[in-house]
Amino acid sequence: MWRSLFLALGAFAVIAGVECLVCDKAILAAKGEPSLEGMINNPAGASDAVTRREIVPPEWAPWSLLSGGAVTMLYSFTLPKRAAG
């Protein structure tokens, strides 16, 4: 069980690192409650107002996630298949 957990965490970190390496920023948009800014930008109705959040990963994030994930995956291969007990 521990082996598969560490392998999954390492694979997740490697995939997140590759995504951070490829994408410069991510913009998350979700429909939110009506706001004054949404009403001004969209006079048709406040129900169509969209809340946006921009995520910009720091420069160290891609390589740190890639290396940490690779080391974690290598560690998972060195664990014994079954723990004694």
SULCOR-V410704 format. One record per backbone hydrogen bond with DSSP energy under -1.0 kcal/mol. NH is the residue of the N-H (numbers start at 1). CO is the residue of the C=O. Records with the same first field share a line. If there is no record, write none. Layout:
BEGIN
NH=CO / CO
END
This chain:
BEGIN
5=1
6=2
7=3
8=4
9=5
10=6
11=7
12=8
13=9
14=10
15=11
16=12
17=13
18=14
19=15
20=16
21=17
22=18
23=19
26=55
28=53
30=51
39=35
40=36
41=37
42=38
49=46
51=30
53=28
55=26
61=58
64=60
65=61
66=62
67=63
68=64
69=65
70=66
71=67
72=68
73=69
74=70
75=71
76=72
77=73
END
